[in-house]
Amino acid sequence: MSAIDEDVWAAALSGDGDAFGVLFDRHRARVYRHSRGLAPSWSDADDVVAVTFLEAWRKRDHITFVDGSMLPWLLRTATFTANNLRRSSRRHNAALRRLPAGPVQSDHADLFDDGEAMTAMKELSPLDQEVLTLCVIEDVSTEDAARLMRVRVGTIKSRLSRAKERLRAAIDESASALRPEGVNNVL
């Protein structure tokens, strides 16, 4: 059985360079999957992972472990990092739009999208995204999410319920917008 994250982290803090690598290897893929759902692009998700682990080391004395695991803290940090990256990206794109237009070349990446659910999820508030990502996508219990977010379990449950309703409404709205005029929903 492998050591719990809290013990491995203690080893890293005491100078064991391999211990940090163990935690990185243990959680990198999960943090990447989480980041991919929130970051503006696939390559940005790599940056989010890197910054998340950098922040872990930078804030090494303030890590919150949930049942000995560092993963919930990493996921929450990745959410904040992705939100910062999206805001930065919006500001950058707004600055680019103010520049004089040059010749337009199509980008082959524009042929693909994230899918209906991920597109709708990105339209939700950061708080809704965080609670949905933690509790639904990453399957963190409401109790653990409450501990991580430093709120009561009831608060998480009500936030989760409202976030699910908003996501469902956003998906229904986008589906009805795509439906041809005069066609009723058969379901």
MDAnalysis code that builds the backbone (N, CA, C; Angstrom):
import MDAnalysis as mda
import numpy as np

u = mda.Universe.empty(561, n_residues=187, atom_resindex=np.repeat(np.arange(187), 3), trajectory=True)
u.add_TopologyAttr("name", ["N", "CA", "C"] * 187)
u.add_TopologyAttr("resid", np.arange(1, 188))
u.add_TopologyAttr("resname", ["MET", "SER", "ALA", "ILE", "ASP", "GLU", "ASP", "VAL", "TRP", "ALA", "ALA", "ALA", "LEU", "SER", "GLY", "ASP", "GLY", "ASP", "ALA", "PHE", "GLY", "VAL", "LEU", "PHE", "ASP", "ARG", "HIS", "ARG", "ALA", "ARG", "VAL", "TYR", "ARG", "HIS", "SER", "ARG", "GLY", "LEU", "ALA", "PRO", "SER", "TRP", "SER", "ASP", "ALA", "ASP", "ASP", "VAL", "VAL", "ALA", "VAL", "THR", "PHE", "LEU", "GLU", "ALA", "TRP", "ARG", "LYS", "ARG", "ASP", "HIS", "ILE", "THR", "PHE", "VAL", "ASP", "GLY", "SER", "MET", "LEU", "PRO", "TRP", "LEU", "LEU", "ARG", "THR", "ALA", "THR", "PHE", "THR", "ALA", "ASN", "ASN", "LEU", "ARG", "ARG", "SER", "SER", "ARG", "ARG", "HIS", "ASN", "ALA", "ALA", "LEU", "ARG", "ARG", "LEU", "PRO", "ALA", "GLY", "PRO", "VAL", "GLN", "SER", "ASP", "HIS", "ALA", "ASP", "LEU", "PHE", "ASP", "ASP", "GLY", "GLU", "ALA", "MET", "THR", "ALA", "MET", "LYS", "GLU", "LEU", "SER", "PRO", "LEU", "ASP", "GLN", "GLU", "VAL", "LEU", "THR", "LEU", "CYS", "VAL", "ILE", "GLU", "ASP", "VAL", "SER", "THR", "GLU", "ASP", "ALA", "ALA", "ARG", "LEU", "MET", "ARG", "VAL", "ARG", "VAL", "GLY", "THR", "ILE", "LYS", "SER", "ARG", "LEU", "SER", "ARG", "ALA", "LYS", "GLU", "ARG", "LEU", "ARG", "ALA", "ALA", "ILE", "ASP", "GLU", "SER", "ALA", "SER", "ALA", "LEU", "ARG", "PRO", "GLU", "GLY", "VAL", "ASN", "ASN", "VAL", "LEU"])
u.atoms.positions = np.array([
    [0.849, -1.180, 0.000],
    [0.000, 0.000, 0.000],
    [0.896, 1.246, 0.000],
    [0.536, 2.216, -0.803],
    [1.368, 3.413, -0.900],
    [1.057, 4.361, 0.256],
    [2.017, 5.195, 0.585],
    [1.877, 6.146, 1.683],
    [0.849, 7.212, 1.323],
    [0.176, 7.721, 2.346],
    [-0.790, 8.789, 2.097],
    [-0.032, 10.063, 1.729],
    [-0.721, 10.924, 1.009],
    [-0.086, 12.149, 0.513],
    [0.528, 12.981, 1.626],
    [-0.143, 13.042, 2.756],
    [0.342, 13.875, 3.861],
    [1.730, 13.434, 4.317],
    [1.958, 12.120, 4.360],
    [3.266, 11.599, 4.762],
    [4.323, 11.869, 3.694],
    [3.943, 11.684, 2.434],
    [4.883, 11.934, 1.335],
    [5.231, 13.419, 1.290],
    [4.231, 14.275, 1.524],
    [4.459, 15.727, 1.529],
    [5.425, 16.102, 2.651],
    [5.259, 15.491, 3.817],
    [6.167, 15.756, 4.938],
    [7.603, 15.386, 4.555],
    [7.758, 14.287, 3.830],
    [9.098, 13.883, 3.373],
    [9.661, 14.915, 2.396],
    [8.804, 15.412, 1.502],
    [9.249, 16.436, 0.538],
    [9.698, 17.703, 1.265],
    [8.939, 18.089, 2.276],
    [9.275, 19.296, 3.027],
    [10.574, 19.142, 3.819],
    [10.899, 17.909, 4.169],
    [12.138, 17.691, 4.933],
    [13.341, 17.490, 4.024],
    [13.163, 17.678, 2.701],
    [14.308, 17.659, 1.799],
    [14.390, 16.470, 0.861],
    [13.417, 15.557, 0.908],
    [13.414, 14.405, 0.010],
    [12.886, 14.856, -1.357],
    [13.797, 15.087, -2.296],
    [13.428, 15.579, -3.622],
    [12.550, 14.623, -4.404],
    [12.712, 13.336, -4.182],
    [11.899, 12.347, -4.897],
    [10.445, 12.348, -4.418],
    [10.207, 12.758, -3.186],
    [8.855, 12.728, -2.632],
    [7.915, 13.657, -3.411],
    [8.396, 14.841, -3.770],
    [7.554, 15.754, -4.554],
    [7.219, 15.112, -5.901],
    [8.203, 14.426, -6.494],
    [7.975, 13.720, -7.759],
    [6.937, 12.628, -7.623],
    [6.920, 11.955, -6.487],
    [5.918, 10.913, -6.243],
    [4.518, 11.517, -6.266],
    [4.349, 12.646, -5.583],
    [3.043, 13.309, -5.567],
    [2.661, 13.834, -6.948],
    [3.633, 14.376, -7.656],
    [3.366, 14.856, -9.012],
    [2.903, 13.701, -9.898],
    [3.627, 12.598, -9.864],
    [3.255, 11.433, -10.677],
    [1.902, 10.867, -10.262],
    [1.619, 10.914, -8.984],
    [0.370, 10.353, -8.458],
    [-0.849, 11.155, -8.923],
    [-0.733, 12.480, -9.007],
    [-1.910, 13.323, -9.244],
    [-1.913, 14.095, -10.564],
    [-0.826, 14.049, -11.321],
    [-0.719, 14.840, -12.550],
    [-1.870, 14.571, -13.518],
    [-2.168, 13.310, -13.797],
    [-3.205, 12.985, -14.791],
    [-4.576, 13.479, -14.346],
    [-4.890, 13.316, -13.080],
    [-6.204, 13.747, -12.579],
    [-6.323, 15.263, -12.631],
    [-5.268, 15.972, -12.258],
    [-5.280, 17.436, -12.305],
    [-5.368, 17.905, -13.760],
    [-4.725, 17.186, -14.672],
    [-4.802, 17.561, -16.089],
    [-6.234, 17.401, -16.614],
    [-6.867, 16.256, -16.313],
    [-8.257, 16.049, -16.765],
    [-9.158, 17.155, -16.234],
    [-8.990, 17.488, -14.986],
    [-9.769, 18.553, -14.357],
    [-9.499, 19.893, -15.065],
    [-8.247, 20.176, -15.312],
    [-7.848, 21.438, -15.941],
    [-8.345, 21.525, -17.374],
    [-8.368, 20.405, -18.063],
    [-8.809, 20.396, -19.458],
    [-10.247, 20.882, -19.575],
    [-11.061, 20.565, -18.586],
    [-12.447, 21.018, -18.614],
    [-12.610, 22.499, -18.338],
    [-11.603, 23.127, -17.773],
    [-11.726, 24.528, -17.375],
    [-10.851, 25.481, -18.176],
    [-9.750, 24.994, -18.695],
    [-8.794, 25.862, -19.395],
    [-9.310, 26.205, -20.792],
    [-8.887, 27.346, -21.315],
    [-9.342, 27.755, -22.653],
    [-8.934, 26.792, -23.772],
    [-7.818, 26.084, -23.635],
    [-7.388, 25.167, -24.690],
    [-6.631, 23.997, -24.077],
    [-6.368, 22.984, -24.898],
    [-5.632, 21.811, -24.444],
    [-4.245, 22.197, -23.936],
    [-3.567, 23.043, -24.672],
    [-2.209, 23.415, -24.255],
    [-2.238, 24.255, -22.981],
    [-3.296, 25.037, -22.783],
    [-3.416, 25.812, -21.555],
    [-3.587, 24.893, -20.346],
    [-4.198, 23.734, -20.549],
    [-4.372, 22.782, -19.447],
    [-3.008, 22.317, -18.925],
    [-2.036, 22.149, -19.831],
    [-0.677, 21.797, -19.394],
    [-0.104, 22.894, -18.503],
    [-0.331, 24.146, -18.885],
    [0.154, 25.268, -18.083],
    [-0.521, 25.301, -16.715],
    [-1.813, 25.003, -16.695],
    [-2.550, 24.995, -15.428],
    [-1.965, 23.942, -14.490],
    [-1.650, 22.767, -15.028],
    [-1.054, 21.710, -14.204],
    [0.286, 22.171, -13.636],
    [1.113, 22.750, -14.483],
    [2.434, 23.207, -14.036],
    [2.310, 24.270, -12.949],
    [1.440, 25.239, -13.163],
    [1.270, 26.307, -12.185],
    [0.669, 25.760, -10.889],
    [-0.229, 24.796, -10.997],
    [-0.846, 24.199, -9.803],
    [0.211, 23.558, -8.901],
    [1.116, 22.791, -9.493],
    [2.150, 22.154, -8.686],
    [3.191, 23.173, -8.196],
    [3.421, 24.208, -8.975],
    [4.300, 25.286, -8.517],
    [3.685, 25.977, -7.297],
    [2.379, 26.242, -7.373],
    [1.678, 26.860, -6.246],
    [1.698, 25.951, -5.025],
    [1.615, 24.647, -5.244],
    [1.688, 23.713, -4.116],
    [3.011, 23.894, -3.384],
    [4.081, 24.017, -4.132],
    [5.377, 24.189, -3.485],
    [5.498, 25.579, -2.859],
    [4.998, 26.580, -3.585],
    [5.067, 27.949, -3.077],
    [4.280, 28.107, -1.772],
    [3.146, 27.437, -1.688],
    [2.277, 27.538, -0.506],
    [2.372, 26.271, 0.340],
    [3.524, 25.665, 0.338],
    [3.712, 24.351, 0.957],
    [3.325, 24.278, 2.424],
    [3.363, 25.390, 3.124],
    [2.997, 25.373, 4.540],
    [1.498, 25.558, 4.765],
    [0.742, 25.754, 3.690],
    [-0.690, 26.041, 3.821],
    [-1.565, 25.046, 3.058],
    [-1.036, 23.884, 2.730],
    [-1.807, 22.872, 2.003],
    [-2.860, 22.281, 2.935],
    [-4.090, 22.123, 2.441],
    [-5.154, 21.473, 3.194],
    [-5.307, 20.054, 2.666],
    [-5.140, 19.083, 3.535],
    [-5.299, 17.681, 3.162],
    [-6.698, 17.224, 3.567],
    [-7.327, 16.429, 2.721],
    [-8.636, 15.859, 3.026],
    [-8.447, 14.356, 3.128],
    [-8.638, 13.829, 4.320],
    [-8.409, 12.404, 4.591],
    [-7.024, 11.964, 4.128],
    [-6.041, 12.813, 4.355],
    [-4.662, 12.493, 4.004],
    [-4.311, 12.724, 2.548],
    [-5.275, 13.167, 1.731],
    [-5.030, 13.366, 0.304],
    [-4.849, 14.842, -0.028],
    [-3.908, 15.096, -0.909],
    [-3.629, 16.443, -1.381],
    [-4.469, 16.782, -2.618],
    [-5.081, 15.774, -3.236],
    [-5.783, 15.963, -4.505],
    [-6.867, 17.040, -4.455],
    [-7.755, 17.067, -3.453],
    [-8.772, 18.130, -3.464],
    [-8.162, 19.529, -3.468],
    [-7.084, 19.737, -2.721],
    [-6.419, 21.050, -2.719],
    [-5.864, 21.341, -4.111],
    [-5.257, 20.346, -4.738],
    [-4.710, 20.538, -6.082],
    [-5.819, 20.879, -7.079],
    [-6.968, 20.201, -6.983],
    [-8.070, 20.458, -7.910],
    [-8.611, 21.874, -7.727],
    [-8.742, 22.294, -6.487],
    [-9.247, 23.640, -6.239],
    [-8.255, 24.692, -6.739],
    [-6.973, 24.455, -6.520],
    [-5.940, 25.374, -7.005],
    [-5.942, 25.414, -8.531],
    [-6.133, 24.262, -9.162],
    [-6.212, 24.216, -10.624],
    [-7.417, 25.017, -11.123],
    [-8.522, 24.958, -10.392],
    [-9.708, 25.735, -10.775],
    [-9.400, 27.226, -10.731],
    [-8.783, 27.685, -9.647],
    [-8.421, 29.103, -9.540],
    [-7.446, 29.499, -10.645],
    [-6.474, 28.640, -10.911],
    [-5.474, 28.922, -11.940],
    [-6.130, 29.014, -13.314],
    [-7.024, 28.082, -13.626],
    [-7.713, 28.103, -14.923],
    [-8.583, 29.351, -15.051],
    [-9.251, 29.735, -13.969],
    [-10.064, 30.956, -14.005],
    [-9.192, 32.180, -14.280],
    [-8.035, 32.250, -13.634],
    [-7.111, 33.361, -13.883],
    [-6.638, 33.358, -15.329],
    [-6.349, 32.187, -15.857],
    [-5.891, 32.066, -17.240],
    [-6.986, 32.499, -18.219],
    [-8.233, 32.106, -17.940],
    [-9.337, 32.512, -18.818],
    [-9.514, 34.024, -18.808],
    [-9.432, 34.635, -17.614],
    [-9.555, 36.097, -17.537],
    [-8.425, 36.766, -18.312],
    [-7.233, 36.263, -18.142],
    [-6.077, 36.809, -18.854],
    [-6.253, 36.651, -20.364],
    [-6.758, 35.507, -20.765],
    [-6.984, 35.239, -22.186],
    [-8.034, 36.197, -22.758],
    [-9.097, 36.447, -21.980],
    [-10.127, 37.394, -22.443],
    [-9.535, 38.794, -22.616],
    [-8.716, 39.229, -21.646],
    [-8.095, 40.551, -21.750],
    [-7.163, 40.619, -22.962],
    [-6.393, 39.561, -23.174],
    [-5.481, 39.499, -24.310],
    [-6.262, 39.571, -25.628],
    [-7.337, 38.776, -25.720],
    [-8.150, 38.775, -26.944],
    [-8.814, 40.126, -27.171],
    [-9.248, 40.774, -26.087],
    [-9.846, 42.105, -26.226],
    [-8.813, 43.096, -26.744],
    [-7.582, 42.991, -26.270],
    [-6.511, 43.876, -26.758],
    [-6.228, 43.604, -28.233],
    [-6.235, 42.342, -28.622],
    [-6.000, 42.003, -30.027],
    [-7.116, 42.540, -30.930],
    [-8.357, 42.509, -30.429],
    [-9.478, 43.026, -31.236],
    [-9.367, 44.527, -31.470],
    [-8.664, 45.212, -30.596],
    [-8.495, 46.655, -30.773],
    [-7.428, 46.986, -31.813],
    [-6.627, 46.008, -32.201],
    [-5.600, 46.221, -33.215],
    [-6.243, 46.238, -34.604],
    [-5.612, 46.909, -35.564],
    [-6.158, 46.897, -36.929],
    [-6.181, 45.464, -37.477],
    [-7.238, 45.174, -38.204],
    [-7.410, 43.822, -38.755],
    [-6.414, 43.562, -39.872],
    [-5.867, 42.368, -39.877],
    [-4.960, 41.945, -40.940],
    [-5.642, 40.863, -41.762],
    [-4.908, 40.223, -42.647],
    [-5.513, 39.150, -43.439],
    [-5.922, 37.989, -42.517],
    [-7.111, 37.436, -42.773],
    [-7.661, 36.375, -41.928],
    [-7.325, 35.017, -42.526],
    [-6.796, 34.152, -41.679],
    [-6.539, 32.767, -42.080],
    [-7.314, 31.874, -41.138],
    [-8.005, 30.900, -41.671],
    [-8.814, 30.034, -40.816],
    [-7.913, 29.125, -39.980],
    [-8.395, 28.815, -38.815],
    [-7.682, 27.944, -37.883],
    [-8.386, 26.592, -37.888],
    [-7.662, 25.526, -38.204],
    [-8.287, 24.211, -38.282],
    [-8.849, 23.764, -36.934],
    [-8.362, 24.308, -35.836],
    [-8.876, 23.947, -34.516],
    [-10.306, 24.446, -34.319],
    [-10.712, 25.451, -35.086],
    [-12.067, 25.971, -34.969],
    [-13.119, 24.984, -35.460],
    [-12.700, 23.933, -36.150],
    [-13.639, 22.932, -36.626],
    [-14.148, 22.038, -35.496],
    [-13.494, 22.067, -34.353],
    [-13.853, 21.212, -33.231],
    [-14.302, 22.060, -32.053],
    [-15.217, 21.510, -31.241],
    [-15.628, 22.210, -30.027],
    [-15.556, 21.257, -28.841],
    [-15.845, 21.771, -27.672],
    [-15.740, 20.988, -26.447],
    [-16.978, 20.143, -26.178],
    [-18.006, 20.304, -26.971],
    [-19.244, 19.576, -26.719],
    [-20.224, 20.461, -25.966],
    [-21.461, 20.049, -26.039],
    [-22.558, 20.834, -25.486],
    [-22.427, 21.052, -23.974],
    [-22.128, 19.990, -23.233],
    [-22.071, 20.096, -21.773],
    [-20.905, 20.984, -21.328],
    [-19.719, 20.798, -21.921],
    [-18.568, 21.603, -21.512],
    [-18.757, 23.066, -21.914],
    [-19.369, 23.300, -23.062],
    [-19.637, 24.670, -23.475],
    [-20.589, 25.333, -22.489],
    [-21.636, 24.614, -22.096],
    [-22.587, 25.155, -21.119],
    [-21.913, 25.363, -19.769],
    [-21.042, 24.446, -19.385],
    [-20.358, 24.544, -18.089],
    [-19.483, 25.802, -18.025],
    [-18.829, 26.130, -19.123],
    [-17.953, 27.302, -19.145],
    [-18.736, 28.611, -19.002],
    [-20.044, 28.560, -19.254],
    [-20.885, 29.745, -19.120],
    [-21.343, 29.966, -17.678],
    [-21.170, 28.958, -16.816],
    [-21.586, 29.075, -15.421],
    [-20.588, 29.924, -14.633],
    [-21.007, 30.344, -13.472],
    [-20.121, 31.121, -12.603],
    [-18.969, 30.240, -12.116],
    [-17.855, 30.852, -11.738],
    [-16.737, 30.058, -11.213],
    [-17.124, 29.200, -10.004],
    [-18.006, 29.705, -9.145],
    [-18.451, 28.938, -7.980],
    [-19.240, 27.706, -8.414],
    [-20.144, 27.871, -9.392],
    [-20.891, 26.732, -9.916],
    [-19.947, 25.731, -10.577],
    [-18.988, 26.215, -11.345],
    [-18.018, 25.321, -11.995],
    [-17.228, 24.541, -10.962],
    [-16.829, 25.228, -9.898],
    [-16.005, 24.573, -8.881],
    [-16.765, 23.456, -8.183],
    [-17.990, 23.737, -7.757],
    [-18.748, 22.717, -7.017],
    [-19.131, 21.561, -7.937],
    [-19.486, 21.832, -9.190],
    [-19.800, 20.753, -10.132],
    [-18.572, 19.912, -10.442],
    [-17.458, 20.571, -10.648],
    [-16.235, 19.844, -10.977],
    [-15.803, 18.962, -9.821],
    [-15.800, 19.519, -8.625],
    [-15.369, 18.729, -7.462],
    [-16.319, 17.560, -7.196],
    [-17.617, 17.847, -7.103],
    [-18.572, 16.830, -6.652],
    [-19.057, 15.902, -7.760],
    [-19.177, 16.381, -8.983],
    [-19.719, 15.556, -10.061],
    [-18.604, 14.945, -10.914],
    [-17.750, 15.784, -11.462],
    [-16.715, 15.283, -12.365],
    [-15.633, 14.521, -11.613],
    [-15.164, 15.098, -10.510],
    [-14.067, 14.467, -9.770],
    [-14.552, 13.560, -8.646],
    [-15.867, 13.499, -8.413],
    [-16.478, 12.574, -7.454],
    [-15.960, 12.766, -6.027],
    [-15.686, 14.023, -5.656],
    [-15.323, 14.337, -4.279],
    [-16.631, 14.413, -3.492],
    [-16.693, 13.805, -2.321],
    [-17.927, 13.804, -1.528],
    [-18.283, 15.233, -1.113],
    [-19.566, 15.449, -0.836],
    [-19.992, 16.781, -0.406],
    [-19.332, 17.158, 0.921],
    [-19.099, 16.166, 1.769],
    [-18.430, 16.434, 3.049],
    [-16.994, 16.912, 2.813],
    [-16.275, 16.222, 1.918],
    [-14.900, 16.609, 1.632],
    [-14.847, 17.955, 0.915],
    [-15.781, 18.176, 0.013],
    [-15.831, 19.472, -0.685],
    [-16.103, 20.598, 0.313],
    [-16.974, 20.345, 1.266],
    [-17.277, 21.359, 2.284],
    [-16.040, 21.670, 3.117],
    [-15.311, 20.627, 3.497],
    [-14.097, 20.837, 4.267],
    [-13.076, 21.633, 3.460],
    [-12.946, 21.284, 2.192],
    [-11.969, 21.945, 1.329],
    [-12.328, 23.409, 1.094],
    [-13.609, 23.662, 0.882],
    [-14.056, 25.030, 0.581],
    [-14.378, 25.826, 1.848],
    [-14.229, 25.168, 2.993],
    [-14.443, 25.798, 4.302],
    [-15.856, 26.372, 4.447],
    [-16.841, 25.564, 4.044],
    [-18.248, 25.910, 4.230],
    [-18.951, 24.684, 4.799],
    [-20.202, 24.839, 5.153],
    [-20.969, 23.719, 5.700],
    [-21.402, 22.771, 4.592],
    [-21.658, 21.524, 4.978],
    [-22.080, 20.503, 4.020],
    [-23.388, 20.921, 3.349],
    [-24.299, 21.496, 4.122],
    [-25.574, 21.956, 3.567],
    [-25.373, 23.019, 2.493],
    [-24.379, 23.865, 2.688],
    [-24.078, 24.907, 1.698],
    [-23.626, 24.265, 0.396],
    [-22.766, 23.248, 0.494],
    [-22.297, 22.545, -0.700],
    [-23.460, 21.872, -1.402],
    [-24.320, 21.212, -0.633],
    [-25.455, 20.509, -1.239],
    [-26.387, 21.474, -1.971],
    [-26.668, 22.624, -1.362],
    [-27.555, 23.573, -2.045],
    [-26.863, 24.200, -3.252],
    [-25.560, 24.523, -3.137],
    [-24.824, 25.057, -4.290],
    [-24.799, 24.044, -5.427],
    [-24.577, 22.780, -5.074],
    [-24.526, 21.717, -6.077],
    [-25.875, 21.565, -6.770],
    [-26.937, 21.585, -6.000],
    [-28.276, 21.457, -6.578],
    [-28.577, 22.608, -7.543],
    [-28.290, 23.834, -7.092],
    [-28.538, 24.992, -7.967],
    [-27.643, 24.968, -9.205],
    [-26.390, 24.556, -9.028],
    [-25.465, 24.502, -10.167],
    [-25.941, 23.471, -11.189],
    [-26.431, 22.327, -10.722],
    [-26.958, 21.317, -11.647],
    [-28.163, 21.849, -12.413],
    [-29.036, 22.574, -11.711],
    [-30.209, 23.167, -12.380],
    [-29.773, 24.166, -13.448],
    [-28.790, 25.009, -13.120],
    [-28.317, 26.010, -14.087],
    [-27.661, 25.341, -15.298],
    [-26.892, 24.293, -15.044],
    [-26.240, 23.574, -16.142],
    [-27.300, 22.921, -17.032],
    [-28.286, 22.275, -16.417],
    [-29.364, 21.633, -17.178],
    [-30.107, 22.675, -18.027],
    [-30.389, 23.828, -17.427],
    [-31.085, 24.896, -18.160],
    [-30.235, 25.408, -19.319],
    [-28.937, 25.565, -19.088],
    [-28.043, 26.049, -20.149],
    [-27.966, 25.048, -21.296],
    [-27.924, 23.764, -20.974],
    [-27.890, 22.736, -22.019],
    [-29.208, 22.715, -22.768],
    [-30.343, 22.782, -22.041],
    [-31.662, 22.800, -22.686],
    [-31.802, 24.015, -23.596],
    [-31.296, 25.170, -23.138],
    [-31.374, 26.394, -23.935],
    [-30.578, 26.269, -25.225],
    [-29.376, 25.716, -25.125],
    [-28.566, 25.578, -26.337],
    [-29.164, 24.533, -27.273],
    [-29.784, 23.493, -26.722],
    [-30.413, 22.468, -27.565],
    [-31.632, 23.045, -28.277],
    [-32.415, 23.869, -27.571],
    [-33.605, 24.450, -28.215],
    [-33.207, 25.484, -29.261],
    [-32.073, 26.141, -29.060],
    [-31.594, 27.110, -30.050],
    [-31.176, 26.410, -31.341],
    [-30.724, 25.170, -31.239],
    [-30.297, 24.420, -32.413],
    [-31.464, 23.734, -33.125],
    [-32.598, 23.579, -32.421],
    [-33.757, 22.900, -32.987],
    [-34.397, 23.778, -34.064],
    [-34.715, 23.217, -35.230],
    [-35.355, 24.005, -36.297],
    [-36.683, 24.594, -35.820],
    [-37.036, 25.747, -36.372],
    [-38.267, 26.449, -36.037],
    [-39.476, 25.540, -36.247],
    [-40.372, 25.488, -35.255],
    [-41.597, 24.725, -35.390],
    [-41.473, 23.261, -35.002],
    [-40.290, 22.783, -34.671],
    [-40.112, 21.390, -34.276],
    [-40.185, 21.322, -32.755],
    [-41.089, 20.494, -32.235],
    [-41.247, 20.359, -30.790],
    [-40.315, 19.287, -30.269],
    [-40.003, 19.402, -29.002],
    [-39.170, 18.396, -28.348],
    [-40.016, 17.143, -28.133],
    [-39.575, 16.023, -28.671],
    [-40.344, 14.783, -28.619],
    [-40.239, 14.138, -27.245],
    [-39.170, 14.395, -26.524],
    [-38.982, 13.787, -25.212],
    [-39.893, 14.459, -24.274],
])
